Amino acid sequence: MRQDQYERLQALTEKLTDVFLDEANPDTWPGRGVALAQMDQQTRGDLYWSKKNAAATLTVIMKTTSLIGVIQQRSAAGAGDGVQPESDEPDGLDGEIRAAEKEATRLLNKLGTAAGKEAFDKRVHGK
């Protein structure tokens, strides 16, 4: 990958993150402040679509971030197809961001696991 492609990929990830933050803001979702039982079918569908769209944007962010990580690992290992990223602080802010993203992914997975267990327990045990 060329250096200009790598830089464009990083810029795209930043743009997508801004989009995700806007899409994931519950204050902008349809039916804000209305109980689900009180919503009409259209509003519930729009709310579901808004959440699903934010999740899809997050998936693209995760894929581009993963690709950037692979490129950085290959560059560090000396592979010819990687790009050596230009950075004044290799472990500074970029390292903190990567650590925060990893922690966020871990917490989201943990939350999903807990919610899945709770749903299972409710179905099986009626709890």
Secondary structure, DSSP 8 states (H G I E B T S, - for coil): --HHHHHHHHHHHHHHHHHHHHHT-GGGSTTTTS-GGGS-HHHHHHHHHHHHHHHHHHHHHHHHHHHHHHHHHHHHHT-TTS-----S-TTTHHHHHHHHHHHHHHHHHHHHHHHHHHHHHHHHH--
